[in-house]
Amino acid sequence: MENILDIKNIQTNVPLSNYTTMRVGGMAHFFVQPTKIKYMVKIIKFCLKNKIKYYILGNGSNVIFSDKGFDGLVICTKKLNKIKIKKNVTAECGCNLYALNKKLISYGLSGMEFSYGIPGSVGGAVCMNAGAYGDDMSKVVNKVLVFDGKKIFKLNNKEIDFSYRNSKIKKNNLIVLKAWLNLKQKNKLSVEEKCIENFKKRRLTQPYEFPNSGSIFKKVENISAGKIIDDLNLKGLSFGGAQISTLHANFIVNANNATATDVIKLIDTTKKIVKQEKGIDLEEEVIFIP
């Protein structure tokens, strides 16, 4: 087997809590941040050839790694953050949504305002069909460049088969490399005002002052999981250092040096109470990596 340590810029024993927004999780046995798409593809092919477990990590806003860490290679896309604005907009998979919106504001390009303040990356947002305030990625993505482990190819909007917090990309474990976006030209000030308006809404309703992973559960038949949990007066419920936010019931926050185990136990407890009291099965939106 080829030696994984031969990979350029490979790091060992990297704390994953530094790369996830919940700030929990153990060590990544191996860790790398490629700066070019072709290099990331090369690394993935290396892992597949040598049967090395790997995980693609974006901004870490929807992921919880276990306390035991990850005994393979974590490929972090944060440095794959190039944005090109010509006839259309292209953004690499690791591009931060906040940075993307700042760029779009400067060009007066509208369509992504709903994502302003979402602490995610383009790749994750496309894969999960991230959305807010009645809009989502399905409305702005023209096409994507993806990798299936063997070949690189493009999928247009229809082929991506977007659905609520889901897509063909997620279902088929495809890796988003780059996205092309359909946006509309508008007045720069109006785009900025909409972004600021959305961000203010988030600040009023979401616990920005504590580390968190965003929404924990998916909607249930178009009813927000937060309302279901709130109706059971579960705000403030805690396990160890993890707590159901007192501001928004569908957020679990790292209130006091929580571990991944604390977070998972609180998620499981919440699901059990909701099932027992309401007969509803909550489904996680956040991804747990054991």
BAFI-3210 file (N, C-alpha, C; in Angstrom, 3 decimals, decimal comma, padded with zeros to 6 digits):
// residues 290
n [1|2|3|4|5|6|7|8|9|10|11|12|13|14|15|16|17|18|19|20|21|22|23|24|25|26|27|28|29|30|31|32|33|34|35|36|37|38|39|40|41|42|43|44|45|46|47|48|49|50|51|52|53|54|55|56|57|58|59|60|61|62|63|64|65|66|67|68|69|70|71|72|73|74|75|76|77|78|79|80|81|82|83|84|85|86|87|88|89|90|91|92|93|94|95|96|97|98|99|100|101|102|103|104|105|106|107|108|109|110|111|112|113|114|115|116|117|118|119|120|121|122|123|124|125|126|127|128|129|130|131|132|133|134|135|136|137|138|139|140|141|142|143|144|145|146|147|148|149|150|151|152|153|154|155|156|157|158|159|160|161|162|163|164|165|166|167|168|169|170|171|172|173|174|175|176|177|178|179|180|181|182|183|184|185|186|187|188|189|190|191|192|193|194|195|196|197|198|199|200|201|202|203|204|205|206|207|208|209|210|211|212|213|214|215|216|217|218|219|220|221|222|223|224|225|226|227|228|229|230|231|232|233|234|235|236|237|238|239|240|241|242|243|244|245|246|247|248|249|250|251|252|253|254|255|256|257|258|259|260|261|262|263|264|265|266|267|268|269|270|271|272|273|274|275|276|277|278|279|280|281|282|283|284|285|286|287|288|289|290]
n.u [000,845|000,491|002,012|000,170|001,217|002,746|001,211|000,880|001,246|-000,052|-001,518|-001,306|-003,285|-005,261|-007,335|-010,746|-012,675|-011,887|-012,666|-015,352|-018,585|-019,968|-018,022|-017,077|-015,862|-013,393|-009,986|-008,756|-007,284|-005,712|-005,324|-006,124|-005,912|-006,724|-005,735|-006,453|-008,923|-008,345|-006,344|-007,674|-009,346|-007,408|-006,405|-008,671|-008,942|-006,585|-007,153|-009,312|-008,083|-006,216|-007,790|-008,457|-010,197|-012,171|-013,337|-015,233|-015,057|-016,717|-017,538|-018,112|-020,525|-022,758|-022,212|-021,325|-018,691|-017,678|-016,502|-014,351|-013,086|-011,860|-010,831|-009,382|-008,830|-009,515|-010,730|-010,567|-012,330|-011,999|-010,082|-010,635|-011,939|-012,513|-014,108|-015,753|-016,875|-018,454|-020,132|-021,807|-022,016|-019,534|-018,649|-016,342|-016,415|-015,697|-016,219|-017,145|-020,414|-020,995|-018,839|-019,239|-021,714|-020,968|-019,344|-021,215|-022,945|-021,321|-021,348|-023,966|-025,697|-028,460|-030,257|-029,108|-029,530|-031,004|-029,289|-027,486|-025,597|-025,896|-023,845|-022,287|-020,823|-020,512|-020,526|-021,671|-024,112|-025,353|-025,493|-027,174|-029,337|-029,720|-031,678|-033,841|-036,333|-038,249|-036,821|-034,327|-031,377|-032,039|-033,318|-031,424|-029,198|-027,594|-025,983|-023,794|-020,438|-019,359|-017,920|-017,625|-015,953|-014,740|-015,072|-015,290|-018,022|-020,785|-023,878|-027,081|-029,589|-032,095|-031,288|-030,043|-032,048|-033,381|-034,766|-036,615|-034,163|-032,431|-030,966|-030,029|-027,330|-026,635|-028,003|-026,671|-024,098|-022,307|-019,615|-019,482|-017,785|-017,739|-019,956|-022,359|-024,167|-027,411|-028,198|-029,747|-029,421|-029,394|-030,025|-027,232|-027,518|-030,085|-029,754|-027,882|-029,361|-031,380|-029,894|-028,890|-031,294|-032,176|-030,119|-030,445|-032,888|-032,066|-030,254|-031,991|-033,486|-031,878|-029,260|-026,561|-024,563|-023,515|-021,555|-022,831|-024,629|-026,416|-029,773|-031,127|-033,045|-035,194|-038,062|-041,416|-043,841|-044,224|-044,321|-042,449|-039,669|-038,730|-040,976|-042,501|-040,833|-040,634|-043,295|-043,437|-042,158|-039,325|-037,150|-033,979|-033,436|-030,881|-027,844|-024,969|-022,616|-024,158|-027,034|-030,512|-031,318|-032,381|-033,406|-034,112|-035,760|-034,983|-032,312|-029,331|-026,980|-023,512|-023,046|-021,395|-018,530|-019,178|-019,257|-019,110|-020,568|-022,308|-023,928|-025,080|-026,487|-028,346|-029,762|-030,866|-032,431|-034,285|-035,611|-036,821|-038,586|-040,287|-041,387|-042,701|-044,526|-045,817|-046,011|-044,459|-041,874|-038,846|-036,451|-033,015|-031,333|-028,771|-025,556|-024,128|-020,963|-019,715]
n.v [-001,199|002,256|004,958|006,964|009,193|010,296|012,046|015,369|018,040|016,727|016,275|015,072|013,707|015,830|018,119|017,812|019,400|021,954|022,448|022,245|023,682|023,191|022,717|020,282|016,867|014,326|013,544|013,840|011,251|011,519|014,494|016,904|019,849|020,531|022,731|022,917|021,759|019,568|018,366|017,539|015,583|013,775|012,966|011,680|009,546|008,241|007,401|005,638|003,706|002,659|001,783|003,462|004,999|007,928|011,329|014,019|017,289|020,321|023,463|022,547|022,920|021,375|019,001|016,440|015,039|012,034|011,610|009,946|010,525|010,471|007,780|007,893|009,682|013,067|015,296|018,540|021,189|023,927|025,626|025,510|027,764|029,505|032,079|032,936|035,488|036,068|035,781|034,132|032,931|031,153|028,934|027,410|024,283|024,578|027,164|029,663|030,528|033,033|034,606|034,326|035,642|038,253|038,900|038,724|040,797|043,004|042,972|043,350|041,148|039,062|036,522|034,698|035,683|034,564|032,835|034,234|034,446|031,806|029,348|027,757|025,861|026,067|023,536|021,798|023,107|022,812|019,997|019,365|020,848|023,424|025,905|028,778|031,054|030,619|030,198|028,250|026,277|024,949|026,758|028,437|027,092|026,287|024,321|021,619|020,527|017,320|014,495|011,025|009,178|007,802|009,121|012,538|014,683|016,653|017,827|018,987|021,311|019,955|017,292|017,037|016,610|017,927|018,023|018,488|019,419|017,630|015,717|014,286|014,157|013,896|011,486|009,664|009,780|011,545|013,813|017,209|019,471|021,964|024,728|026,214|029,189|030,624|033,866|037,085|040,359|043,165|046,218|047,147|048,057|047,185|044,416|044,128|045,159|043,249|041,011|041,887|042,225|039,542|038,499|039,880|038,802|036,202|036,651|037,454|035,180|032,944|031,122|032,657|033,258|031,012|028,054|025,984|023,611|024,493|023,934|021,110|019,093|017,919|019,385|018,291|017,053|019,623|021,093|022,921|021,509|022,807|024,088|021,902|020,820|023,005|023,301|021,290|022,312|022,091|023,715|024,692|022,273|020,086|018,176|017,198|019,402|020,229|021,870|022,407|025,128|028,146|030,067|029,150|026,261|024,221|024,166|022,911|023,792|024,295|024,818|024,690|023,626|021,192|017,706|015,533|013,305|014,273|015,940|014,110|012,435|014,227|014,816|012,261|011,941|014,023|013,162|010,826|011,825|013,426|011,475|009,908|011,731|013,024|011,235|011,448|010,940|012,306|013,392|013,602|016,481|017,264|015,746|012,837|011,565|008,610]
n.w [000,000|-000,783|000,998|003,150|004,323|002,423|001,042|000,043|002,354|004,448|007,672|011,040|013,724|014,306|015,995|015,671|016,719|016,262|013,725|013,365|013,796|016,141|017,885|018,986|019,268|018,528|017,602|014,240|012,566|010,264|008,293|005,825|003,768|000,756|-001,953|-004,519|-006,837|-008,512|-007,079|-004,765|-005,864|-006,689|-004,191|-003,110|-004,905|-004,289|-001,673|-002,155|-003,761|-001,990|000,026|002,205|004,758|004,378|004,828|003,573|004,505|004,919|005,911|008,377|009,680|009,898|010,996|013,300|014,857|016,511|019,930|019,911|017,630|014,209|012,397|009,989|006,972|007,008|004,717|004,287|002,852|002,962|001,795|-000,845|-002,315|-004,380|-006,288|-009,244|-011,325|-014,152|-017,090|-015,779|-012,351|-010,687|-008,084|-005,928|-004,086|-001,361|-000,705|001,528|002,576|003,581|002,688|-000,046|-000,376|000,326|-001,833|-003,910|-003,220|-003,761|-006,485|-007,053|-007,327|-007,145|-005,315|-003,639|-001,144|000,944|002,160|003,623|006,421|007,081|008,325|006,417|003,645|000,035|-001,229|000,736|001,079|-001,425|-001,612|000,599|-000,050|001,148|002,817|003,486|004,703|002,690|000,362|-001,410|-002,286|-004,617|-006,216|-007,259|-008,246|-011,207|-012,499|-011,477|-010,793|-010,260|-008,476|-008,587|-007,499|-009,457|-011,932|-013,178|-013,599|-014,937|-013,552|-014,325|-013,073|-013,006|-013,099|-010,667|-008,890|-006,654|-003,346|-000,244|001,926|000,720|-002,004|-005,207|-005,173|-002,468|-001,884|-003,533|-002,673|-003,960|-004,724|-004,434|-006,458|-007,671|-008,280|-010,482|-010,599|-011,019|-011,078|-010,432|-011,783|-009,760|-007,910|-006,004|-003,362|-002,633|-002,632|-000,598|001,558|001,803|002,537|005,026|006,400|006,547|008,084|010,480|011,325|011,838|013,927|015,913|016,415|016,565|018,284|018,257|020,024|021,166|020,411|017,833|015,747|013,867|012,641|014,213|013,762|011,076|009,405|010,189|008,297|007,253|009,576|011,865|013,544|015,741|016,833|017,659|019,649|021,348|022,173|024,008|026,094|026,247|025,977|027,132|028,315|029,311|028,853|030,302|029,020|026,926|025,589|024,936|023,077|024,631|023,124|020,566|019,887|018,151|018,087|019,372|021,733|022,478|025,497|027,717|027,528|026,156|025,211|022,315|022,928|024,895|023,307|021,480|023,237|024,234|021,915|021,399|023,728|023,404|021,083|022,054|024,024|022,448|020,792|022,682|023,863|021,725|019,678|017,444|015,109|015,120|012,732|012,214|010,966|011,123|010,648|011,941|012,630|013,403]
ca.u [000,000|001,210|002,005|-000,685|002,037|003,362|000,316|001,400|000,625|-000,842|-001,301|-001,759|-003,882|-005,799|-008,608|-011,881|-013,455|-011,447|-013,159|-016,805|-019,179|-020,410|-016,789|-016,915|-015,281|-012,009|-008,920|-008,674|-006,000|-005,028|-006,098|-005,488|-006,710|-006,258|-005,935|-006,949|-009,906|-007,714|-005,577|-008,632|-009,741|-006,254|-006,364|-009,783|-008,565|-005,556|-007,835|-010,086|-007,129|-005,536|-008,820|-008,340|-011,449|-012,028|-014,564|-015,116|-015,584|-016,782|-017,388|-018,336|-021,683|-023,881|-021,539|-020,826|-017,798|-017,697|-015,371|-013,194|-012,445|-012,039|-009,620|-009,039|-008,395|-010,507|-010,340|-011,273|-012,388|-012,041|-009,183|-011,204|-012,896|-012,479|-015,370|-015,576|-018,085|-018,386|-021,521|-022,505|-021,202|-019,089|-018,040|-015,816|-017,182|-015,380|-016,491|-018,028|-021,609|-020,887|-017,897|-019,900|-022,715|-020,259|-018,916|-022,411|-023,418|-020,460|-021,709|-025,402|-026,305|-029,494|-030,739|-028,532|-029,686|-031,559|-028,204|-026,589|-025,592|-025,810|-022,407|-021,963|-020,058|-021,291|-020,691|-022,651|-025,409|-025,941|-025,787|-028,293|-030,363|-029,913|-032,662|-034,425|-037,237|-038,986|-035,908|-033,285|-030,369|-032,650|-033,794|-030,317|-028,153|-027,750|-025,380|-022,679|-019,397|-019,292|-016,992|-018,244|-014,897|-014,091|-015,062|-015,834|-019,046|-021,695|-025,319|-027,862|-030,522|-033,104|-030,622|-029,677|-033,242|-033,480|-035,976|-036,404|-032,904|-031,927|-030,658|-029,409|-025,926|-026,571|-028,458|-025,698|-022,759|-021,442|-018,842|-019,586|-016,505|-017,968|-021,354|-022,705|-025,377|-028,241|-028,547|-030,316|-028,800|-030,243|-029,309|-026,358|-028,050|-031,246|-029,225|-027,273|-030,425|-032,064|-028,965|-028,868|-032,603|-032,177|-029,174|-031,075|-033,881|-031,325|-029,703|-033,080|-034,136|-030,926|-028,272|-025,230|-023,551|-022,963|-021,265|-023,948|-024,571|-027,601|-030,978|-030,809|-034,048|-035,945|-039,494|-042,279|-045,070|-044,228|-044,340|-041,061|-039,304|-038,582|-042,291|-042,870|-040,010|-040,999|-044,610|-043,235|-041,387|-038,009|-036,063|-033,161|-033,079|-029,452|-027,124|-023,578|-022,453|-025,039|-028,327|-031,465|-031,271|-033,538|-033,865|-034,705|-035,805|-034,388|-030,863|-028,619|-025,773|-022,414|-023,171|-020,352|-017,524|-019,868|-018,610|-020,001|-021,462|-023,359|-024,822|-025,824|-027,429|-029,433|-030,569|-031,629|-033,430|-035,324|-036,386|-037,636|-039,671|-041,226|-042,093|-043,574|-045,575|-046,517|-046,095|-043,764|-040,480|-037,991|-035,317|-031,921|-030,799|-027,343|-024,947|-023,238|-019,908|-019,272]
ca.v [000,000|003,518|005,590|008,161|010,330|010,875|013,088|016,712|018,828|015,887|016,499|013,951|014,004|017,187|018,172|018,150|020,461|023,234|022,555|022,104|024,840|022,785|022,680|019,009|015,807|013,945|013,837|013,200|010,550|012,263|015,683|017,662|020,916|020,777|024,087|022,799|020,693|018,375|017,724|016,837|014,379|012,871|012,426|010,733|008,353|007,574|006,740|004,516|002,689|002,055|001,404|004,329|005,703|009,381|012,122|015,363|018,251|021,702|024,428|021,851|023,501|020,434|017,729|016,164|013,880|011,431|011,964|009,092|011,099|009,827|006,968|007,886|010,977|014,124|016,216|019,795|021,944|025,376|026,384|025,462|028,846|030,475|032,555|033,624|036,168|036,523|035,726|033,533|032,839|029,815|028,921|026,102|023,607|025,008|028,593|030,009|031,237|034,440|035,233|034,358|036,710|039,535|039,108|038,962|042,154|043,976|042,949|043,554|039,908|038,635|035,147|033,936|036,437|033,681|032,074|035,141|034,113|030,348|029,087|026,575|026,005|025,844|022,102|021,276|023,745|022,161|018,602|019,311|021,799|024,373|026,930|029,599|032,130|030,282|029,954|027,249|026,158|024,443|027,893|029,227|026,267|025,967|023,000|021,352|019,586|016,337|013,371|009,822|008,252|007,313|010,143|013,864|015,017|017,727|017,577|020,222|021,468|018,893|016,013|016,993|016,082|018,553|017,902|019,148|019,077|016,408|015,798|013,090|014,207|013,306|010,098|008,828|010,029|012,245|014,901|018,469|020,137|023,352|025,008|027,375|029,764|031,551|034,997|038,225|041,653|044,127|047,307|046,642|048,411|046,339|043,078|044,228|045,357|041,961|040,183|042,399|041,902|038,113|038,264|040,381|037,791|035,086|037,075|037,539|033,886|031,832|031,330|032,915|033,468|029,717|027,128|025,088|023,001|024,873|023,152|019,716|018,183|018,335|019,639|017,111|017,396|021,087|021,730|023,029|020,687|023,724|024,307|020,651|020,724|024,147|023,010|020,361|023,060|021,470|024,696|024,713|020,908|019,914|016,950|017,622|020,779|020,504|022,386|022,889|026,594|028,833|031,016|028,401|024,880|023,264|024,319|022,458|024,619|023,906|025,876|024,631|022,592|019,938|016,685|015,000|012,370|015,101|016,394|012,962|011,978|015,209|014,571|011,019|012,210|014,856|012,300|009,907|012,590|013,817|010,252|009,498|012,715|013,467|010,158|011,920|010,530|013,371|012,935|014,566|017,184|017,249|014,460|012,314|010,696|007,803]
ca.w [000,000|-000,764|002,324|003,201|004,748|001,230|000,533|000,319|003,435|005,360|009,096|011,864|015,034|014,282|016,729|014,810|017,377|015,680|012,349|013,349|014,478|017,477|018,682|019,691|018,444|018,832|016,647|012,928|012,482|009,203|007,930|004,746|003,172|-000,613|-002,456|-005,897|-007,025|-009,095|-006,014|-003,911|-006,606|-006,623|-002,825|-002,963|-005,676|-003,487|-000,557|-002,685|-004,227|-000,835|001,007|003,381|005,054|004,301|004,956|003,025|005,479|004,448|006,996|009,644|010,369|009,970|011,267|014,646|014,952|017,846|020,790|019,592|016,457|012,905|012,191|008,574|006,469|006,829|003,650|004,543|001,592|003,223|000,914|-002,200|-002,073|-005,480|-006,863|-010,523|-011,776|-015,541|-017,559|-014,635|-011,137|-010,282|-006,757|-005,560|-003,038|000,001|-000,536|002,639|002,096|003,988|001,757|-001,349|-000,352|000,322|-003,216|-004,725|-002,887|-004,450|-007,911|-007,172|-007,819|-006,207|-005,370|-002,529|000,106|001,989|002,800|004,342|007,846|007,251|008,440|005,638|002,415|-001,179|-001,446|001,685|000,825|-002,602|-001,258|001,540|-000,505|002,247|002,515|004,556|004,297|001,468|-000,761|-001,168|-003,342|-005,861|-007,013|-007,797|-008,859|-012,626|-012,663|-010,567|-011,167|-009,176|-008,607|-008,008|-007,102|-010,679|-012,984|-012,912|-014,590|-014,551|-013,414|-014,353|-011,952|-013,020|-012,805|-009,248|-008,221|-005,333|-002,533|001,046|002,592|000,092|-003,431|-005,780|-004,755|-001,129|-001,943|-004,247|-002,114|-004,909|-004,113|-005,165|-006,658|-008,066|-008,644|-011,299|-010,019|-011,787|-010,221|-011,157|-011,538|-009,049|-007,264|-004,935|-002,051|-002,326|-002,308|000,736|002,550|001,998|003,309|006,401|006,977|006,880|009,172|011,703|011,728|012,421|015,216|016,891|016,663|016,636|019,354|017,707|021,067|021,564|019,312|017,514|014,412|013,102|012,941|014,525|013,183|009,889|009,595|010,167|007,565|007,147|010,903|012,301|014,697|016,867|017,446|018,340|020,862|022,200|022,754|025,126|027,103|026,390|025,907|028,345|028,715|029,070|029,212|030,353|028,584|025,786|026,029|023,944|023,165|025,214|022,104|019,453|020,381|017,221|018,164|020,563|021,830|023,359|026,512|028,744|027,208|025,850|024,381|021,289|023,630|025,504|022,242|020,955|024,265|024,300|020,704|021,618|024,767|022,782|020,174|022,858|024,657|021,385|020,373|023,784|024,134|020,516|018,692|016,242|014,953|014,597|011,942|012,294|009,807|011,370|010,327|012,997|012,119|014,552]
c.u [000,884|001,047|001,192|000,121|002,797|002,485|000,844|000,568|-000,286|-000,481|-001,814|-002,304|-004,327|-007,146|-009,750|-012,776|-013,085|-012,054|-014,659|-017,421|-019,754|-019,239|-016,687|-016,260|-013,829|-011,043|-009,159|-007,298|-005,111|-005,934|-005,353|-006,460|-006,185|-006,583|-006,424|-007,879|-009,242|-006,883|-006,502|-009,069|-008,637|-006,166|-007,456|-009,478|-007,512|-006,199|-008,612|-009,175|-006,517|-006,477|-008,661|-009,663|-011,220|-013,386|-014,298|-015,809|-015,555|-016,534|-017,687|-019,562|-022,841|-023,390|-021,118|-019,975|-017,832|-016,453|-014,137|-012,475|-012,730|-010,749|-009,291|-008,545|-009,575|-009,948|-011,179|-011,184|-012,280|-011,166|-009,592|-012,322|-012,931|-013,884|-015,041|-016,904|-017,846|-019,820|-022,396|-021,538|-020,819|-018,405|-017,565|-016,510|-016,930|-015,658|-017,515|-019,213|-021,588|-019,989|-018,514|-020,906|-022,068|-019,826|-020,118|-022,993|-022,626|-020,753|-023,206|-026,128|-027,216|-029,903|-030,264|-028,751|-030,200|-030,462|-027,251|-026,692|-025,620|-024,327|-021,963|-021,126|-020,957|-021,549|-021,753|-024,037|-026,116|-026,380|-027,046|-029,489|-030,738|-030,909|-033,128|-035,349|-037,899|-038,124|-034,916|-032,376|-030,962|-033,081|-032,664|-029,228|-028,496|-027,225|-024,251|-021,687|-019,235|-018,293|-017,611|-017,219|-014,119|-013,973|-015,688|-016,853|-019,953|-023,132|-026,032|-028,892|-031,521|-032,503|-030,224|-030,823|-033,343|-034,810|-035,671|-035,181|-032,279|-031,655|-030,108|-027,953|-025,752|-026,925|-027,408|-024,254|-021,788|-020,738|-018,941|-018,206|-016,681|-019,428|-021,447|-024,056|-026,083|-028,708|-029,037|-029,602|-029,800|-029,380|-028,500|-026,944|-029,222|-030,809|-028,648|-028,333|-031,151|-031,190|-028,972|-030,177|-032,657|-031,263|-029,738|-032,115|-033,183|-030,792|-030,763|-033,604|-033,175|-029,781|-026,841|-024,150|-022,925|-022,610|-022,455|-023,806|-025,761|-028,794|-030,621|-031,752|-034,732|-037,390|-040,255|-043,601|-045,284|-044,407|-042,893|-040,823|-039,173|-039,893|-042,734|-042,132|-040,383|-042,331|-044,516|-042,372|-039,995|-036,842|-035,302|-032,782|-031,615|-028,967|-025,649|-023,485|-023,308|-026,416|-029,214|-031,567|-032,548|-034,122|-034,617|-034,611|-035,225|-032,873|-030,369|-027,303|-024,748|-022,297|-022,027|-019,413|-018,156|-018,961|-019,604|-021,009|-022,605|-024,397|-025,694|-026,849|-028,607|-030,347|-031,459|-032,735|-034,597|-036,220|-037,327|-038,830|-040,730|-042,037|-043,117|-044,769|-046,421|-046,710|-045,401|-042,312|-039,682|-036,811|-034,246|-031,613|-029,271|-026,810|-023,983|-022,249|-019,342|-017,766]
c.v [001,254|004,175|006,878|009,399|010,967|011,964|014,454|017,409|018,015|016,241|015,276|014,455|015,458|017,214|018,662|019,220|021,841|023,479|022,295|023,206|024,489|022,713|021,436|018,007|015,556|014,322|013,161|012,551|011,222|013,397|016,430|018,716|021,201|022,194|024,095|021,599|019,423|017,622|016,975|015,535|013,326|012,197|011,379|009,431|007,535|006,770|005,501|003,368|001,925|001,697|002,150|005,063|007,203|010,052|013,516|016,331|019,657|022,661|023,820|022,305|022,516|019,040|017,635|014,903|013,334|011,833|011,117|009,576|010,319|009,105|006,797|009,267|011,931|015,101|017,479|020,689|023,461|026,218|026,289|026,491|029,904|030,785|033,271|034,217|036,722|036,589|035,075|033,445|031,385|029,931|027,510|025,594|024,130|026,462|028,827|030,841|032,718|035,195|035,353|035,501|038,092|039,898|039,448|040,349|043,185|044,052|043,202|042,348|039,317|037,176|034,315|034,607|035,572|032,989|032,940|034,875|032,624|029,980|027,832|026,889|025,691|024,356|021,489|021,819|023,110|020,743|018,488|020,151|022,749|025,459|027,681|030,623|031,889|030,046|028,860|027,143|025,693|025,578|028,676|028,400|025,959|024,561|022,844|020,402|018,631|015,230|012,165|008,788|007,709|008,410|011,452|014,176|016,110|017,209|018,914|020,215|020,310|017,552|015,889|016,458|016,599|018,209|018,548|018,575|017,795|016,651|014,455|012,996|013,544|011,825|009,166|009,038|010,623|013,398|016,135|019,116|021,637|023,523|026,253|027,893|030,701|032,674|036,166|039,520|042,593|045,264|046,757|046,880|047,513|044,919|043,081|044,360|044,053|041,017|040,591|042,081|040,446|037,820|038,745|039,406|036,629|035,451|037,118|036,162|032,722|032,149|031,511|033,011|032,164|028,881|026,193|024,572|023,386|024,018|021,683|018,748|018,788|018,654|018,315|017,519|018,911|021,823|021,777|022,175|021,557|023,959|023,077|020,532|021,811|023,898|022,055|020,992|022,479|022,448|024,706|023,331|020,675|018,521|017,308|019,091|021,166|020,915|022,713|024,393|027,167|029,840|030,318|026,921|023,847|023,437|023,716|023,218|023,980|024,994|025,875|023,450|021,221|018,982|016,259|014,040|013,122|015,489|015,251|012,467|012,937|015,073|013,353|011,212|013,013|014,020|011,375|010,624|012,971|012,613|009,838|010,434|013,064|012,358|010,502|011,437|011,670|012,757|014,012|015,193|017,200|015,835|014,056|011,338|009,896|007,496]
c.w [000,000|000,615|002,292|003,595|003,580|000,607|000,978|001,405|004,357|006,805|009,859|013,192|015,170|015,010|015,850|015,422|016,828|014,300|012,232|014,200|015,857|018,448|019,568|018,735|018,782|017,728|015,297|012,851|011,431|008,738|006,827|004,212|001,766|-001,069|-003,905|-006,011|-007,537|-008,047|-005,056|-004,576|-006,538|-005,247|-002,621|-003,706|-004,935|-002,357|-001,036|-003,103|-003,052|000,313|002,334|003,573|004,997|004,481|004,406|003,983|004,895|005,593|008,371|010,399|010,525|010,348|012,729|014,581|016,372|018,631|020,503|018,332|015,189|012,537|010,712|008,198|006,340|005,792|003,810|003,309|001,762|002,291|-000,562|-002,246|-003,180|-006,001|-008,177|-010,965|-013,175|-016,064|-016,503|-013,461|-010,889|-008,919|-006,437|-004,301|-001,636|000,283|000,568|002,130|002,463|003,009|000,367|-001,413|-000,376|-001,104|-004,099|-004,470|-003,682|-005,949|-008,133|-007,733|-006,754|-006,416|-004,194|-001,176|001,254|002,787|003,610|005,850|008,118|007,267|007,698|004,420|001,224|-001,405|-000,558|001,429|-000,368|-002,263|-000,407|001,087|000,641|001,844|003,740|003,934|002,935|000,243|-000,399|-002,381|-004,668|-006,783|-007,672|-008,495|-010,315|-012,910|-011,648|-011,215|-009,990|-009,513|-007,911|-007,547|-008,283|-011,728|-012,487|-014,000|-014,047|-014,444|-013,512|-013,230|-011,873|-012,623|-011,342|-008,403|-006,781|-004,661|-001,187|001,753|002,031|-001,389|-003,893|-005,349|-003,394|-001,165|-002,539|-003,785|-003,135|-004,193|-004,995|-005,242|-006,922|-008,463|-009,513|-010,816|-010,995|-010,866|-011,071|-010,784|-010,884|-008,524|-006,080|-003,549|-001,669|-001,967|-000,900|001,823|002,852|002,827|004,780|007,123|007,416|008,062|010,508|012,234|012,424|013,804|016,309|017,302|016,837|017,593|018,851|018,788|021,554|020,332|019,091|016,094|013,547|013,503|013,133|013,805|011,955|010,276|009,558|009,525|007,574|008,473|011,395|013,547|015,939|017,597|018,240|019,675|021,866|022,901|023,947|026,225|027,359|026,235|027,230|028,843|028,378|029,434|029,160|029,960|027,402|026,286|024,824|024,134|023,773|024,227|020,982|019,777|019,416|017,126|019,465|020,589|022,757|024,421|027,512|028,493|026,973|025,078|023,304|021,920|024,301|024,458|021,737|021,965|024,390|023,080|020,910|022,653|024,206|021,886|020,951|023,489|023,620|020,914|021,419|023,952|022,912|019,481|017,385|016,252|014,331|013,842|011,941|010,932|009,905|011,114|011,447|012,381|013,290|014,532]
res [m|e|n|i|l|d|i|k|n|i|q|t|n|v|p|l|s|n|y|t|t|m|r|v|g|g|m|a|h|f|f|v|q|p|t|k|i|k|y|m|v|k|i|i|k|f|c|l|k|n|k|i|k|y|y|i|l|g|n|g|s|n|v|i|f|s|d|k|g|f|d|g|l|v|i|c|t|k|k|l|n|k|i|k|i|k|k|n|v|t|a|e|c|g|c|n|l|y|a|l|n|k|k|l|i|s|y|g|l|s|g|m|e|f|s|y|g|i|p|g|s|v|g|g|a|v|c|m|n|a|g|a|y|g|d|d|m|s|k|v|v|n|k|v|l|v|f|d|g|k|k|i|f|k|l|n|n|k|e|i|d|f|s|y|r|n|s|k|i|k|k|n|n|l|i|v|l|k|a|w|l|n|l|k|q|k|n|k|l|s|v|e|e|k|c|i|e|n|f|k|k|r|r|l|t|q|p|y|e|f|p|n|s|g|s|i|f|k|k|v|e|n|i|s|a|g|k|i|i|d|d|l|n|l|k|g|l|s|f|g|g|a|q|i|s|t|l|h|a|n|f|i|v|n|a|n|n|a|t|a|t|d|v|i|k|l|i|d|t|t|k|k|i|v|k|q|e|k|g|i|d|l|e|e|e|v|i|f|i|p]
***
